[in-house]
Amino acid sequence: MARRSDHTREELYRMSLDAAREILRNQGLPALTARSLAARIGYSPGTLYNLFRNLDDLVVQLNGETLDALQAALDAVPDDGDTETRLWHLARAYIAFTVENRELWNVLFEHRLPEGEDVPDWYRGKLARLLARVEAALVPVIPDDVAARGRATRVLWAGLHGLCSLGQSGKLALVAEDGLDDLARDLIRTYLAGLPGH
């Protein structure tokens, strides 16, 4: 095995997250253990605990990077068109991300912290930034009620997440004949049509 001095702390941190990402992509969350990860990077499991509090901390760090990648995908969506068009473009970017990064996206929701632990503030900030893109698209149709706009954002996000989860599990066809894109578009259109004044 390589000696600890062979790589800097920063290099080991990056190597660990990159190796964890590959394990998750190829084998899923159950395959990610301190032993499998240490073997992948050529160090002892103890080295990992010098970089992360525990394996849960490593997964939270990795999930943070997945959220950053999702943010970049949403940031690439242009902010033009009416509300329905903007929401549809965001939904398409989200769907494409879940398809291209299936295992990493699943880990965002599969991983559970031990009882009594919560994600750090920086992680919550990343989630808030993602939701802010959806909320900004809703300003023209819910201009004055911040609470209602926030609720609409969460409902649309949760609805899209549910559709993507069914799609990823291969069970969408059990509950609907339409494809994921059509259902996502219907979700947006129907929700907007139900808003007061529409």
C-alpha angles and dihedrals in degrees: 000000000000118000118249090245091061090082135028121246089254092051092049091049091052093043090051095050093044091050092046090051091054093049091050093046093050104032110013133234099308090062094057108098132148089248095050092045094047091050090051093055095037098243135106121269088247089067090063091057090056088059103036133029089234141323091285090058090052091052091049090052090049092047088052089058090048089054089050090053091049089049090053090051091052092043089058089062111098118243096227137107130045123312095269092050093048092048091047092052090049090048092051091051090049093049092048090050092052091050095047094042101032100150095042091048090050091053089058088067103025097057115089125190117225117273112285095022123107135191114268123260093254089059092051088050091057091051091049091053091053092051090047090068091058093042092052090055089055096054094093092055098035101030104154109029109075093179093051091046091051091049091049089050092053093045093051092044093049092046092051091046090053092051091049091048091053090046093050092048091052091238100107091096089059092065104027140028094208124084126252095261093051092048092048091051090049090050091055096042095046094045093050091047090056095056116108111271095024 
